[in-house]
């Protein structure tokens, strides 16, 4: 197993096998981030490729101030946000927290109803409806097991904001699930 | 604003500590679902595809440039020898008739330039 320093210097030296190893080690993280930010499947793979091409182009600028995974995550996040902006897809606004919360909990979309009682699947669909920043912190924290400072580095948010968004996002999901569970009890 | 009790409850559930009530039950379901990986997975050929793209985009090596230079040099020498041996006299002879269609040529050039302009300005933004 190559450490990050050896891997990076091999890539800078033109070793494409080393770069392939880097892709294998980090493709899961990039796929998670991109799939949370981007809806269309056909755009996702292309964007993941663009992320790694950017990593290859910029690898000589990596200065080991952070973990390699954090640096790659930052590139993936920025590429994702740029893609949304280029497609003129509005980044969900989280400034009007109270009205969003009310709308989110009250919404009754038949498409988001539970299929085969698969609660996990349903919650994941709810995650997709959350603002971009909430989706990102939830994925990095729960799926990729990153710490608050690492998430802060990737997204450029202060650590307190990361904690706050994580709390609010889980709270929104809880309210929605609680409402559903209450309905089930009534039936 | 963060609600202190709710924040504490989230922390308890995350650590796997027991907690009662509807909020705790809902949080347990949320935490369980959040651990699930997104369903999107990259194809097994993903890393190979990127390596191919890098290899295609790679600038030519000095070796490639040397062969290209030798090829061009060989072509020029062959052309000079051929002209000398055959006594070929370059002239515009066969193309003289074109001077009578200057307007048509001007129209063709302007038309192609306009097509490119409209393609860049309107068609490509619509397609992307």
Contacts between the chains, C-beta under 8 A, distances in Angstrom:
chain1	res1	chain2	res2	distance
A	16	B	51	5.4
A	16	B	54	6.7
A	16	B	55	7.3
A	19	B	50	8.0
A	19	B	51	7.0
A	19	B	54	7.4
A	20	B	47	4.8
A	20	B	48	7.6
A	20	B	51	5.7
A	23	B	46	7.1
A	23	B	47	4.1
A	23	B	50	6.1
A	24	B	47	5.8
A	27	B	42	5.4
A	27	B	46	6.1
A	27	B	47	7.0
A	28	B	37	8.0
A	31	B	38	7.4
A	31	B	40	5.9
A	31	B	41	6.5
A	31	B	42	5.2
A	32	B	37	6.9
A	32	B	38	5.6
A	34	B	40	7.7
A	35	B	38	4.4
A	35	B	39	7.8
A	35	B	40	3.7
A	36	B	38	6.4
A	41	B	40	7.0
A	44	B	40	5.8
A	45	B	42	6.4
A	45	B	43	7.3
A	45	B	46	7.4
A	48	B	42	6.0
A	48	B	46	7.2
A	49	B	46	7.7
A	49	B	49	6.7
A	49	B	50	5.6
A	49	B	53	6.9
A	52	B	50	5.1
A	53	B	50	6.7
A	53	B	53	6.6
A	53	B	54	7.2
A	56	B	50	7.9
A	56	B	54	6.1
A	119	B	29	5.5
A	119	B	32	7.9
A	119	B	33	6.6
A	120	B	32	6.5
A	120	B	33	4.1
A	120	B	36	5.4
A	121	B	33	7.9
A	122	B	33	7.8
A	123	B	29	6.8
A	123	B	30	6.0
A	123	B	33	3.5
A	123	B	34	7.2
A	124	B	33	6.0
A	124	B	36	6.3
A	124	B	38	7.4
A	127	B	34	7.4
A	138	B	34	6.1
A	139	B	38	7.2
A	142	B	31	7.7
A	142	B	34	4.0
A	142	B	35	5.7
A	143	B	34	7.4
A	143	B	35	7.0
A	143	B	36	7.6
A	143	B	37	5.7
A	143	B	38	7.2
A	164	B	2	6.3
A	167	B	2	5.4
A	167	B	6	7.6
A	167	B	7	5.8
A	167	B	10	6.4
A	168	B	2	7.8
A	170	B	10	5.8
A	170	B	27	7.1
A	170	B	30	5.9
A	170	B	31	7.7
A	170	B	34	7.6
A	171	B	3	7.4
A	171	B	6	6.0
A	171	B	10	7.7
A	173	B	30	4.5
A	173	B	34	7.9
A	174	B	23	6.5
A	174	B	26	4.6
A	174	B	27	5.1
A	174	B	30	5.3
A	175	B	26	7.7
A	177	B	26	4.2
A	177	B	29	5.2
A	177	B	30	5.8
A	178	B	22	5.5
A	178	B	23	6.5
A	178	B	25	7.8
A	178	B	26	4.0
A	181	B	22	6.7
A	181	B	25	6.5
A	181	B	26	6.1
A	181	B	29	7.8
A	182	B	22	7.1
